[in-house]
Amino acid sequence: MGKIAFVFSGQGAQFSGMGKSLYELGGDIKKLYDEAEGIRPGTQKQSFEGSDEELKQTKNTQPCLYLTEIASSMALNQNGIFADGVAGFSLGEIAALAYAKAYSYTDGFKIVSKRGLLMNDAAQKFDTAMYAVLKLDKDVVDKTAKEFEKLYAVNFNCPGQTVVSGLKSSFAAFEEKIKELGGRILPLAVSAAFHSPFMSDAAQDFGNELKNFDIKKPEIDVYANLTAEKYGEDVISYLENQMKSPVKWQETIENMINDGYTDFIEVGAGKTLCSLIKKISKDVRVYSVQDTDTLNETVEAIRNNA
């Protein structure tokens, strides 16, 4: 076995009940959830019982997902499995940096709660959406998006999958063009045009908020959405610009593989990142942890492959 990576889920993977079985393990995981509840009352109820509509709201999605991700990584650590390096998809990067000790888990929760509020507020200013474009090369999608009013290719996920953000009114004509080119598009379960210029004001405000926290260089390697390279000292600038810039996920995973990572564990809700990584490379192993059942499966599989 080579190096182990934890990859932290992005928005859109949320579901009602996420984190509940991990919370019920007690100990430090329960303590983290209880501290978060004191900071942002109602988070546990939203995570464990929230409706799809409630959890789709960015101000709720991000803190709830963050806790599920951190709880999953803590549970792995408690079973003797640790990451050599990490990456997170969009909001997952906040959790990845917390795991890497750029800031405390509690500060990470405060940071992600503020991020969710700012992005939620930005979503109210424009009628926007995000769609995944399938079966087309990323350069074709990027070029096509630029032909329409305020559409932007923003998430370069894997071969044949690129996400476009922008004005909802532009997507009908864009979809027709994509079909002509032999592709198809699917709506994402998010509430705004993330990672696009529509987030510029929110990103600036977020950067100012980050200055209120004790943020250090990560203690293990964290691969950044912004550059697909490892974080250095300037965590605040990267996080600020990440909010309004494309996510270079395929390039990130390719760089991690080149650096010796062979086993990728998706921590948090869903298995979206597992699916993307399988499409990027067939030469690595992927696992997921989002509850106690998947935790036990992954721990056994990792030990068998060690």
C-alpha positions as a Markdown table, in Angstrom:
| # | Residue | x | y | z |
|---|---|---|---|---|
| 1 | Met | 0.0 | 0.0 | 0.0 |
| 2 | Gly | 1.2 | 3.5 | -0.8 |
| 3 | Lys | -0.1 | 6.7 | 0.8 |
| 4 | Ile | -3.6 | 7.1 | 2.1 |
| 5 | Ala | -5.6 | 10.2 | 1.2 |
| 6 | Phe | -8.8 | 11.4 | 2.9 |
| 7 | Val | -11.0 | 13.3 | 0.5 |
| 8 | Phe | -13.8 | 15.4 | 1.9 |
| 9 | Ser | -17.2 | 15.5 | 0.3 |
| 10 | Gly | -18.7 | 18.6 | -1.4 |
| 11 | Gln | -22.1 | 20.2 | -1.4 |
| 12 | Gly | -24.9 | 18.3 | -3.1 |
| 13 | Ala | -24.1 | 15.0 | -1.3 |
| 14 | Gln | -26.1 | 15.9 | 1.8 |
| 15 | Phe | -29.0 | 13.7 | 3.1 |
| 16 | Ser | -31.2 | 13.7 | 6.1 |
| 17 | Gly | -29.7 | 11.6 | 8.9 |
| 18 | Met | -26.1 | 12.2 | 8.0 |
| 19 | Gly | -23.7 | 11.8 | 10.8 |
| 20 | Lys | -26.3 | 10.4 | 13.3 |
| 21 | Ser | -24.8 | 6.9 | 13.7 |
| 22 | Leu | -21.3 | 8.4 | 14.1 |
| 23 | Tyr | -22.6 | 10.8 | 16.7 |
| 24 | Glu | -24.0 | 7.8 | 18.6 |
| 25 | Leu | -20.5 | 6.4 | 18.9 |
| 26 | Gly | -20.1 | 9.0 | 21.6 |
| 27 | Gly | -16.7 | 10.2 | 22.9 |
| 28 | Asp | -14.9 | 13.0 | 21.0 |
| 29 | Ile | -17.3 | 12.8 | 18.1 |
| 30 | Lys | -20.3 | 13.5 | 20.3 |
| 31 | Lys | -18.3 | 16.2 | 22.1 |
| 32 | Leu | -17.6 | 18.0 | 18.7 |
| 33 | Tyr | -21.3 | 17.9 | 17.7 |
| 34 | Asp | -22.4 | 19.2 | 21.1 |
| 35 | Glu | -19.9 | 22.1 | 20.9 |
| 36 | Ala | -21.1 | 22.9 | 17.5 |
| 37 | Glu | -24.7 | 22.9 | 18.8 |
| 38 | Gly | -23.7 | 25.5 | 21.3 |
| 39 | Ile | -22.2 | 27.7 | 18.5 |
| 40 | Arg | -25.1 | 27.2 | 16.0 |
| 41 | Pro | -28.2 | 25.8 | 17.7 |
| 42 | Gly | -30.3 | 23.5 | 15.6 |
| 43 | Thr | -27.5 | 22.0 | 13.6 |
| 44 | Gln | -28.0 | 18.5 | 15.0 |
| 45 | Lys | -31.7 | 18.5 | 14.2 |
| 46 | Gln | -31.0 | 19.7 | 10.7 |
| 47 | Ser | -28.4 | 17.0 | 10.2 |
| 48 | Phe | -30.3 | 14.1 | 11.7 |
| 49 | Glu | -33.9 | 15.1 | 10.8 |
| 50 | Gly | -33.8 | 17.9 | 8.2 |
| 51 | Ser | -35.9 | 17.8 | 5.1 |
| 52 | Asp | -34.3 | 17.8 | 1.6 |
| 53 | Glu | -35.4 | 21.4 | 1.1 |
| 54 | Glu | -34.0 | 22.5 | 4.4 |
| 55 | Leu | -30.7 | 20.8 | 3.8 |
| 56 | Lys | -30.4 | 22.2 | 0.3 |
| 57 | Gln | -30.1 | 25.7 | 1.7 |
| 58 | Thr | -26.4 | 26.6 | 1.7 |
| 59 | Lys | -26.5 | 28.2 | 5.2 |
| 60 | Asn | -27.6 | 24.8 | 6.5 |
| 61 | Thr | -25.8 | 22.4 | 4.1 |
| 62 | Gln | -22.3 | 23.5 | 4.8 |
| 63 | Pro | -22.2 | 23.3 | 8.7 |
| 64 | Cys | -24.1 | 20.0 | 8.6 |
| 65 | Leu | -21.8 | 18.4 | 6.0 |
| 66 | Tyr | -18.7 | 19.7 | 7.8 |
| 67 | Leu | -19.6 | 17.9 | 10.9 |
| 68 | Thr | -20.3 | 14.6 | 9.1 |
| 69 | Glu | -16.9 | 14.9 | 7.4 |
| 70 | Ile | -14.9 | 15.6 | 10.5 |
| 71 | Ala | -16.8 | 12.9 | 12.4 |
| 72 | Ser | -16.0 | 10.4 | 9.6 |
| 73 | Ser | -12.3 | 11.3 | 9.7 |
| 74 | Met | -12.2 | 11.1 | 13.5 |
| 75 | Ala | -13.8 | 7.7 | 13.5 |
| 76 | Leu | -11.2 | 6.4 | 11.1 |
| 77 | Asn | -8.4 | 7.8 | 13.3 |
| 78 | Gln | -10.0 | 6.1 | 16.3 |
| 79 | Asn | -9.6 | 2.8 | 14.3 |
| 80 | Gly | -5.9 | 3.5 | 13.6 |
| 81 | Ile | -6.3 | 4.8 | 10.0 |
| 82 | Phe | -4.8 | 8.2 | 9.4 |
| 83 | Ala | -4.3 | 10.3 | 6.2 |
| 84 | Asp | -0.9 | 11.1 | 4.8 |
| 85 | Gly | -2.5 | 13.9 | 2.8 |
| 86 | Val | -6.0 | 15.3 | 2.1 |
| 87 | Ala | -8.1 | 17.2 | -0.3 |
| 88 | Gly | -11.7 | 18.5 | -0.1 |
| 89 | Phe | -14.2 | 19.3 | -2.8 |
| 90 | Ser | -15.3 | 23.0 | -2.4 |
| 91 | Leu | -16.8 | 23.1 | 1.1 |
| 92 | Gly | -14.9 | 19.9 | 1.9 |
| 93 | Glu | -11.7 | 21.9 | 1.7 |
| 94 | Ile | -12.7 | 23.6 | 5.0 |
| 95 | Ala | -12.9 | 20.2 | 6.7 |
| 96 | Ala | -9.7 | 19.0 | 5.0 |
| 97 | Leu | -7.8 | 22.0 | 6.4 |
| 98 | Ala | -9.2 | 21.4 | 9.9 |
| 99 | Tyr | -8.1 | 17.8 | 9.7 |
| 100 | Ala | -4.6 | 19.0 | 8.7 |
| 101 | Lys | -4.6 | 21.3 | 11.8 |
| 102 | Ala | -4.6 | 24.6 | 9.9 |
| 103 | Tyr | -7.2 | 25.5 | 12.5 |
| 104 | Ser | -9.1 | 23.7 | 15.2 |
| 105 | Tyr | -12.2 | 21.6 | 14.5 |
| 106 | Thr | -14.3 | 24.1 | 16.4 |
| 107 | Asp | -12.9 | 27.1 | 14.5 |
| 108 | Gly | -13.5 | 25.1 | 11.3 |
| 109 | Phe | -17.1 | 24.8 | 12.2 |
| 110 | Lys | -17.3 | 28.6 | 12.8 |
| 111 | Ile | -15.6 | 29.2 | 9.5 |
| 112 | Val | -17.8 | 26.9 | 7.5 |
| 113 | Ser | -21.0 | 28.4 | 9.2 |
| 114 | Lys | -19.9 | 31.9 | 8.1 |
| 115 | Arg | -19.0 | 30.6 | 4.6 |
| 116 | Gly | -22.5 | 29.0 | 4.3 |
| 117 | Leu | -24.2 | 32.3 | 5.3 |
| 118 | Leu | -22.2 | 34.4 | 2.9 |
| 119 | Met | -22.8 | 32.1 | 0.0 |
| 120 | Asn | -26.5 | 31.8 | 0.9 |
| 121 | Asp | -26.8 | 35.5 | 0.9 |
| 122 | Ala | -25.1 | 35.8 | -2.4 |
| 123 | Ala | -27.5 | 33.2 | -3.8 |
| 124 | Gln | -30.4 | 35.5 | -3.1 |
| 125 | Lys | -29.1 | 38.3 | -5.3 |
| 126 | Phe | -29.3 | 36.5 | -8.6 |
| 127 | Asp | -31.4 | 33.7 | -10.1 |
| 128 | Thr | -28.6 | 31.2 | -10.8 |
| 129 | Ala | -28.0 | 27.5 | -10.9 |
| 130 | Met | -25.4 | 24.8 | -11.5 |
| 131 | Tyr | -25.5 | 21.9 | -14.0 |
| 132 | Ala | -23.2 | 19.0 | -14.6 |
| 133 | Val | -22.3 | 18.5 | -18.3 |
| 134 | Leu | -21.6 | 14.9 | -19.2 |
| 135 | Lys | -19.9 | 13.1 | -22.1 |
| 136 | Leu | -18.0 | 16.1 | -23.5 |
| 137 | Asp | -14.4 | 17.2 | -23.2 |
| 138 | Lys | -13.8 | 20.0 | -20.6 |
| 139 | Asp | -12.4 | 22.4 | -23.3 |
| 140 | Val | -15.6 | 22.0 | -25.4 |
| 141 | Val | -17.8 | 22.7 | -22.4 |
| 142 | Asp | -15.7 | 25.7 | -21.4 |
| 143 | Lys | -15.8 | 27.2 | -24.9 |
| 144 | Thr | -19.5 | 26.6 | -25.2 |
| 145 | Ala | -20.3 | 28.2 | -21.9 |
| 146 | Lys | -18.6 | 31.3 | -22.9 |
| 147 | Glu | -21.0 | 31.7 | -25.8 |
| 148 | Phe | -23.9 | 32.3 | -23.4 |
| 149 | Glu | -24.7 | 35.2 | -21.0 |
| 150 | Lys | -22.9 | 34.7 | -17.7 |
| 151 | Leu | -22.3 | 31.0 | -17.8 |
| 152 | Tyr | -19.0 | 29.7 | -16.6 |
| 153 | Ala | -17.3 | 26.3 | -16.5 |
| 154 | Val | -16.3 | 25.9 | -12.9 |
| 155 | Asn | -15.8 | 22.4 | -11.7 |
| 156 | Phe | -13.5 | 20.1 | -13.7 |
| 157 | Asn | -14.4 | 16.9 | -12.1 |
| 158 | Cys | -13.2 | 14.0 | -14.2 |
| 159 | Pro | -13.0 | 13.0 | -17.9 |
| 160 | Gly | -16.4 | 13.6 | -19.4 |
| 161 | Gln | -17.8 | 15.6 | -16.5 |
| 162 | Thr | -17.6 | 19.4 | -16.1 |
| 163 | Val | -19.9 | 21.6 | -14.0 |
| 164 | Val | -21.2 | 24.9 | -15.3 |
| 165 | Ser | -22.4 | 27.8 | -13.1 |
| 166 | Gly | -24.4 | 30.9 | -14.1 |
| 167 | Leu | -27.7 | 32.6 | -14.8 |
| 168 | Lys | -30.6 | 30.2 | -14.8 |
| 169 | Ser | -32.2 | 32.0 | -17.8 |
| 170 | Ser | -29.2 | 31.0 | -20.0 |
| 171 | Phe | -29.4 | 27.3 | -19.3 |
| 172 | Ala | -32.3 | 26.4 | -21.6 |
| 173 | Ala | -30.5 | 27.5 | -24.8 |
| 174 | Phe | -27.2 | 26.1 | -23.4 |
| 175 | Glu | -28.8 | 22.7 | -22.9 |
| 176 | Glu | -29.9 | 22.6 | -26.5 |
| 177 | Lys | -26.4 | 23.4 | -27.7 |
| 178 | Ile | -24.9 | 20.7 | -25.4 |
| 179 | Lys | -27.4 | 18.2 | -26.9 |
| 180 | Glu | -26.4 | 19.2 | -30.4 |
| 181 | Leu | -22.8 | 18.5 | -29.4 |
| 182 | Gly | -23.7 | 15.0 | -28.1 |
| 183 | Gly | -23.7 | 15.8 | -24.4 |
| 184 | Arg | -26.3 | 16.0 | -21.7 |
| 185 | Ile | -26.7 | 18.1 | -18.6 |
| 186 | Leu | -28.1 | 17.4 | -15.1 |
| 187 | Pro | -29.1 | 19.9 | -12.4 |
| 188 | Leu | -27.1 | 19.9 | -9.1 |
| 189 | Ala | -28.8 | 20.0 | -5.7 |
| 190 | Val | -27.3 | 23.4 | -4.8 |
| 191 | Ser | -28.8 | 26.8 | -4.6 |
| 192 | Ala | -26.5 | 29.2 | -6.4 |
| 193 | Ala | -23.7 | 29.6 | -9.0 |
| 194 | Phe | -20.8 | 28.7 | -6.8 |
| 195 | His | -17.1 | 29.0 | -7.9 |
| 196 | Ser | -18.1 | 31.8 | -10.4 |
| 197 | Pro | -17.9 | 35.6 | -10.5 |
| 198 | Phe | -21.3 | 35.6 | -8.8 |
| 199 | Met | -19.5 | 34.8 | -5.6 |
| 200 | Ser | -16.9 | 37.6 | -5.8 |
| 201 | Asp | -18.5 | 39.8 | -3.1 |
| 202 | Ala | -19.0 | 36.9 | -0.8 |
| 203 | Ala | -15.4 | 35.7 | -1.3 |
| 204 | Gln | -14.1 | 39.1 | -0.3 |
| 205 | Asp | -16.2 | 39.2 | 2.8 |
| 206 | Phe | -15.1 | 35.7 | 3.6 |
| 207 | Gly | -11.5 | 36.6 | 3.3 |
| 208 | Asn | -12.1 | 39.4 | 5.8 |
| 209 | Glu | -13.8 | 37.1 | 8.2 |
| 210 | Leu | -10.9 | 34.6 | 8.1 |
| 211 | Lys | -8.6 | 37.2 | 9.5 |
| 212 | Asn | -10.4 | 36.8 | 12.8 |
| 213 | Phe | -9.1 | 33.2 | 13.2 |
| 214 | Asp | -5.8 | 31.6 | 14.1 |
| 215 | Ile | -4.9 | 30.0 | 10.8 |
| 216 | Lys | -1.6 | 28.2 | 10.3 |
| 217 | Lys | 0.1 | 26.3 | 7.5 |
| 218 | Pro | -1.3 | 22.7 | 7.5 |
| 219 | Glu | 0.7 | 20.1 | 9.2 |
| 220 | Ile | 0.1 | 17.5 | 6.5 |
| 221 | Asp | -0.2 | 18.0 | 2.7 |
| 222 | Val | -3.5 | 19.6 | 1.6 |
| 223 | Tyr | -4.1 | 19.9 | -2.1 |
| 224 | Ala | -6.0 | 23.1 | -3.1 |
| 225 | Asn | -9.0 | 23.3 | -5.4 |
| 226 | Leu | -7.6 | 26.6 | -6.6 |
| 227 | Thr | -4.3 | 25.3 | -7.9 |
| 228 | Ala | -4.4 | 21.5 | -7.7 |
| 229 | Glu | -1.1 | 21.9 | -5.8 |
| 230 | Lys | -0.3 | 21.7 | -2.1 |
| 231 | Tyr | -1.2 | 24.5 | 0.3 |
| 232 | Gly | 1.6 | 26.7 | 1.5 |
| 233 | Glu | 1.6 | 29.5 | 4.2 |
| 234 | Asp | -1.2 | 31.6 | 2.6 |
| 235 | Val | -4.3 | 29.7 | 3.6 |
| 236 | Ile | -6.6 | 32.7 | 3.8 |
| 237 | Ser | -5.9 | 33.9 | 0.2 |
| 238 | Tyr | -6.5 | 30.4 | -1.2 |
| 239 | Leu | -9.7 | 30.0 | 0.7 |
| 240 | Glu | -11.0 | 33.4 | -0.3 |
| 241 | Asn | -10.3 | 32.9 | -4.0 |
| 242 | Gln | -11.5 | 29.3 | -4.0 |
| 243 | Met | -15.1 | 30.5 | -3.4 |
| 244 | Lys | -15.1 | 32.4 | -6.8 |
| 245 | Ser | -12.7 | 30.2 | -8.8 |
| 246 | Pro | -13.0 | 26.8 | -10.6 |
| 247 | Val | -12.4 | 23.5 | -8.7 |
| 248 | Lys | -9.5 | 21.6 | -10.4 |
| 249 | Trp | -10.6 | 18.3 | -9.1 |
| 250 | Gln | -9.3 | 16.0 | -11.8 |
| 251 | Glu | -5.9 | 17.7 | -11.8 |
| 252 | Thr | -5.8 | 17.5 | -8.0 |
| 253 | Ile | -6.3 | 13.7 | -8.0 |
| 254 | Glu | -3.8 | 13.2 | -10.8 |
| 255 | Asn | -1.2 | 15.2 | -8.8 |
| 256 | Met | -1.9 | 13.1 | -5.7 |
| 257 | Ile | -1.5 | 9.9 | -7.6 |
| 258 | Asn | 1.8 | 11.1 | -9.0 |
| 259 | Asp | 2.9 | 11.9 | -5.5 |
| 260 | Gly | 2.3 | 8.3 | -4.4 |
| 261 | Tyr | -1.3 | 8.1 | -3.1 |
| 262 | Thr | -2.8 | 4.7 | -3.8 |
| 263 | Asp | -5.8 | 4.6 | -1.5 |
| 264 | Phe | -8.5 | 7.3 | -1.3 |
| 265 | Ile | -11.1 | 7.4 | 1.4 |
| 266 | Glu | -14.1 | 9.7 | 0.9 |
| 267 | Val | -15.2 | 11.0 | 4.2 |
| 268 | Gly | -18.6 | 12.6 | 4.6 |
| 269 | Ala | -21.9 | 12.2 | 2.9 |
| 270 | Gly | -22.4 | 10.1 | -0.3 |
| 271 | Lys | -19.9 | 8.5 | -2.7 |
| 272 | Thr | -19.7 | 11.2 | -5.4 |
| 273 | Leu | -15.9 | 11.6 | -5.0 |
| 274 | Cys | -15.4 | 7.9 | -5.1 |
| 275 | Ser | -17.2 | 7.8 | -8.5 |
| 276 | Leu | -15.1 | 10.7 | -9.8 |
| 277 | Ile | -11.8 | 9.2 | -8.7 |
| 278 | Lys | -12.6 | 5.8 | -10.3 |
| 279 | Lys | -13.2 | 7.7 | -13.6 |
| 280 | Ile | -9.9 | 9.6 | -13.2 |
| 281 | Ser | -7.8 | 6.4 | -12.5 |
| 282 | Lys | -8.4 | 2.7 | -12.4 |
| 283 | Asp | -5.1 | 2.1 | -10.7 |
| 284 | Val | -6.1 | 3.3 | -7.2 |
| 285 | Arg | -8.4 | 2.0 | -4.5 |
| 286 | Val | -11.4 | 4.0 | -3.3 |
| 287 | Tyr | -13.5 | 3.7 | -0.1 |
| 288 | Ser | -16.1 | 5.8 | 1.7 |
| 289 | Val | -17.1 | 6.5 | 5.3 |
| 290 | Gln | -20.3 | 8.3 | 6.0 |
| 291 | Asp | -21.8 | 6.1 | 8.8 |
| 292 | Thr | -20.8 | 3.2 | 11.1 |
| 293 | Asp | -21.6 | 0.6 | 8.5 |
| 294 | Thr | -19.3 | 2.1 | 5.9 |
| 295 | Leu | -16.8 | 2.8 | 8.6 |
| 296 | Asn | -16.6 | -0.9 | 9.5 |
| 297 | Glu | -16.4 | -1.9 | 5.8 |
| 298 | Thr | -13.6 | 0.5 | 5.1 |
| 299 | Val | -11.5 | -0.3 | 8.2 |
| 300 | Glu | -11.6 | -4.0 | 7.3 |
| 301 | Ala | -10.7 | -3.4 | 3.7 |
| 302 | Ile | -7.8 | -1.1 | 4.5 |
| 303 | Arg | -6.4 | -3.6 | 7.0 |
| 304 | Asn | -6.7 | -6.4 | 4.5 |
| 305 | Asn | -4.8 | -4.4 | 1.9 |
| 306 | Ala | -2.1 | -3.2 | 4.3 |
